[in-house]
Amino acid sequence: MYKYEFDSDTGGILLTNSDEKMPKEPRPVFAEEMNILGFNRRWHYDNQNDIPYLWAVAGNYFYRAKLIAVVKGGSLYEKPTLEFVEEDGLPEGETILPIDIAAMSKKNFELMENLRQATIKRIFNYWTRMKKRLDCFHVAFSGGKDSIVLLDLVKHALPKSAFIVVFGDTRMEFPDTYKIVDLVEKQCKDEGIEFYRAASHLLPEDSWKIFGPPSTVLRWCCSVHKAAPQTLKIREILGKTDYVGVDFVGVRAAESVKRADYEVENVGMKQRGQHSQNTILEWGSAEIWQYIFMYGLPINETYKKGNSRAGCLLCPMSSGRANFFRRNAYPDEVDKFADLIKENITDEDIISYIDNGGWNNRKNGRDLKNPLTNYSEEISNDYLYITVTNPKTNWLEWFKTAIGFPFPYAVEESIESGNKTVTAKVKTVYDKTPAMRIFKSVFHKAAACVGCGVCESNCRQGAISFKDGFHIDKKKCIHCLQCHEIDRGCLLYHAIVLPLEGEMSLKQNLNTFAGHAPKPEWFREFFYNTETFMQKNTLGSKQFDFFKRFLYDAEFVDKKTKIPTEFTALIKKIGWESPTAWGLIYINLVYNNPQIRWYVDNLPLNRSIDRAVIEEKLKMEEVKGQGLTTIPGAYKRLCETPLGTSLHFGTTTSDGKNLATLTRTKARVDDGRVILYALYKLAEAADWYQFNLTRMMNNEASAGVSPTKIFGIDKEEMEQWLNGLSTKYPQFINASFTHDLEKISLFSDKTSQDVLKLFDS
């Protein structure tokens, strides 16, 4: 909202009205964190934790507007290194004074009061506009700094009886968070505000054993321990399964690239049919902390211990440094979950597996000691056989959720030696049809379901019940299929299933460039001398061999004839250095080059990944020896080609000559026809011509790759692209988003090559 700068007079933050892009978010630093890192080895300060002394921005520590120290490295088991700034820093032996909170608050009062009043007015106006349309207004409270401020703003905006407060208790929160929750709960009750706690019936120590450790890909924990329990709790409070309510949520745009694209008001982002109001979306952490200090709000003590966020004790989304501070503050509690990783993972070097992020990157049940083994698929004589041994739930109950299937099938049950087996038989010709996803989902649920509550919370009709045994009320079910709109139909199946035959093919020949990834000048030579390049060029023999692989995979050169393709001519016409051209090239590479596909499938968006973590990920794919060096090096070099410089598909940092960190970034898309090309590539690979946006964004089990995944596009932006494409190219696509219904239709008589012809028009 406001720009900030450090104030040398007060030691605090000075807010200013400016449209200038904000720097990274600041946080206050207290004596306890300073002691942990070793500031007391160099400077004097009172050992009190009521008032902060410094500000930290990422790993940089500022005192009175002066950078005095930088912290580097750190992991769960390794303390970060503190480096003092020698030049222009603070002389050794000086006394560090606490921030003058009163003076800082006085300087910022006018801007903060304007922001406060504007936000309160926004909340009140929203409530006035929506109160007759909604069943419930609730503040999603977490015990962190943002929710503390959010709740205070809502308290000042609305009557105390107009809303409730719900704390989503994962039972994995920091101990200091529970102290804040207890305090706020008492305050709310004293003020006549209803305060509730929502928690899963599964204890975390049980769910980590059942699901395996969560990861950046397998984030079952958020659904099982936070979202589903809150929804079920509000239904219980209201006595209404199909309630329509609004969450006041404390997310902020400055927290992440993804959240930067959020809107203040939205419908269906958190849960189908439910509203969200991101009340403090435009606030930065500078305003949050200023508000807390100015109005004397309680501070979660975890922030004073070096933790920049108040969250779960061990989170796969956290950095190594963040994990250090968590474990340093709560060693026994964190070690309990680290021990659960050790108990459930097969990796021989388990400490390295944990410390280097191997557990964060788990994609299935392959590393688990107890993966899902009672589900299998086999193809024989043009038939697909799905077999479930000793199913956890009755497949016939799940069949009630589907209207029917537009293909013939047979299901048989048998019992042998006390083991029950269910076998479904379907012709393979139907395997990639949209209805087959639901059909398989039924048996995924039958094989794995333990009643985690997610399907139950997705069902607004209250048709799914696990009380007194699993049952689906056929009279209540409206066949909305929301219980199947989960990864592979079942979070547990998705988290612990072993890779099925064919799913591991990408790891073959993953090292496609073997130390000879393309250089920018090679492309320049190819496009300037296209007709003669394959016969005469300046590349060395090995360089040419591996560049040929790139040219084939990018579909620049026909592999059989060795002649440049029409696609190459099109790229030259568009402008071979343009983002549009490289968007099309990137799509081809994702489908043809295992190393590029692995990059898209395995690296999280907008997260800096250390080389050691990349190597750990590659080891999980059974990459060994030289490949552990050349594959990361290839990504570094690709980022230096127009893939990186024009399309912005990734950035790197170097440790001298070698790759130090790699970040997969949101790619630049300037032309909707690039998206349309990716959609038709997806349709051709997965045989998807009719689907919804939710399914497209969760297509891990598909042979194709969603354009949202390729380019890092979120749901809202993708909806905008689809609407625009439907208007401009109705002969290729029809997309509609009305009344919470999503429908995307492509035309099976069109192909991806037809899309490329649009560039000639």
C-alpha positions, 0 to 999 in steps of 0.5 A: 500500500505504502512505500516504506523506508527505514528511519534513522531517528526512531530506528523504526519504519517511515511510511510514505505515499508513493507508487514506487514498487515496494522492496521486500517485506520488513519484520522487526527483530527482537533480542532473542533472535539477535542472541540466537544469531550472535549479535551479542558477540559484537554489540551491546544491547539490553536483553529485553524482548518487549521492544524490537531493536532491528529490522530484517528484510530477507537475510539483511539486518538494518539498524537505524537505516544502516545495513549492519549484518547479513545472514546466509544459509541455514537448514533444519539441522544447521545454524545460519551464518551471520556476517557483519558488514564491515564498511559503513556498518556499525562499529564493533562495541557500540550499544544498540538502542531499541526502536522508539515505538511512540515516535515511530507511531506518531510519524506514521499516524496520519497515513496509518489512520487513513489506511485503517479507516478506509479498510474499516469502511470497505469491510462495513460496506461489504457487509451492508451489501452482502448481509441479506445474501449470505448465511454467515460472515466469519473471520479466519483466525490463525494466530499470526500477525495478519489475522490479529490485525484483520480481526481488530479491523473487523471488530471495529467495522461490524456489530459483534453479533454480525460475525464469528471467528473460527481458528483452524487448528491443525494441531501442528501450530507453534506452542506460542500460537496457542497462547495467542489463540487462548488470549484472543478467544477470551477477549472475544468471549468477553466482547460477546463475539462467538469464537470456535476452534475447528480441527480434523478428527485425524491427529497429525501424528496419525495423518503423517503416517497414513498419508506420508509426509506432506510435500510441495506437490502433495499438500494434503495437510491444508485440506485435511487439517485446515480447510475441511474442518473449518467448513464442517465446523461452520455447517455444524454451527449453522445447522446447514450443509449448503450454507453460503458464507464469506471468509474474511481472510488475512492474505496479502498480495506482498506475501507471494507472486501468486497472491499478488494476483488475488482480488479483494473479493472473490467467489469460489477460490477457497471453496466452491460457492463460498465467498472470500474477502481478502480484507488486507490484501493491499497491506504490506508487512510494514503497515501490519507491524506499524498497526500492531505497535500503534494500537497495542495488539498482542504479538505472537512470541514466535516472531521474537524467536526469529520466525518470520511466519506463524504456521505449522511446526514443520512445513514443506513450503518453508525454507531451510533457514525458516526450519532452523528457527522453528526447530531452535524455538521448539525442538521437541515439537519439531523433532516429533514430525522430523521423526515421523519422516524418518519412520516413514521414508526408506531413504538410507541417508535420511538426515540428508533427505530431510535437510536437503529437502528430499521430503519436500519434493515427494510426488507419490508413495515410492519413498514410503515404507508403507505405500498403497499396494492394493490398487493396480492397473493392467492392460491386456487384449485391448482391455484395461483391468483395474484391481482393488484388493481389500477395499477400504470403502464400498465402490458401490457407494461411490458409484451413487455419485455418478449419473452413469458412464457412457461406456460399457464396463464390468465389475466383479467381486471375489473372496479368496483366502479371506481377501476381497478383490474388486476387478473392473474391466473397460476397453482401453479405447475409453481410457482417456475419456473425461468420464474415465477420470470419474470411473477411476476416481471411484476405485481410487477412493475404494482402495484408499479412503479413510474418511479424511473429511475432504470429500465430505466438506466438498459435498454441499448437499450433505450426502456423504457421511462417515458416521456409523460407517461410510454411506452416501444418501442417494436422495441428497446427491445431485451428482455435482461430482465435487467429491471427485474434484480432488487430486486423482479423486482421493487425496490419500490415493494421490499421496501414497500410490506407487507410480503406475506402469508408464508414469516413470517414462520421463526419467529415461534419458533425462540427461538430454544435453549431457553438458552441451545445452544450447547457447544463444549464439547457436540459435542465432546461427541456426536462424540466420543460416537455416537452409544450410545449418544441418550440413555446415555450421561452426559447432563442434561435433559433440555440440552439434550432436546435442543441439540436433536433439534440441532442434528435433524436440523443438520441432525445428527439424524433421528427425527423419529428413533432417530438413527444417520444418514449417514450424521453423519458418513460422518462428522466423516469421513471428520473430525468433527472439520474441516471447510468442515464438519461445512460448510455442517452442517451450510447449513443444519442448515440454512434450518432446524433451524429458529434461524440460518436462521434468523441470515443469513437473518438479520445480515449484513456481517462484521458489529459489531452489538450491543446487543441492536440493535439485540434485536430491530431486534428481537422485529420487529419479535414479539419476546418478554420476555425471547427470547430477552435474550436467542436468543442473548446468543445462538449466543454467545455460537454458536460462541464458538463451531466449527461453530465459531472457525472452520467455522468462521461464527461469532465473539462476544464481551462480556460485562462481562458474556453477549453478547455485540456485534455480528459480522456475518463474512465471513465463511471459505470454503476450499472445492468446494463440500460444495458450490455444496451442497449448490447449490443443496439445493437451487435448491431443495428448490426453484426449480431452476436448471437454473439461472444466478449469479445475480439472485442467489445473489438476491434471497430474495423472494426464498424459498432457500438460496444462498451459497453466502448469507450463507457463505458471498461470493461475486460475483467475488469469487463465479464466480471462485468457479462455474468455478472450479466446472464446470471443476471438476464436469461436471456431476453436474454443467455447468457454463459459463461467457462469453460476459457478459452472465451468465448461471448456469445449475444444473441437475435435476436428481441429488440431494444434497444427490448425492453431499454428495456421492462425499466426498466418492470418 
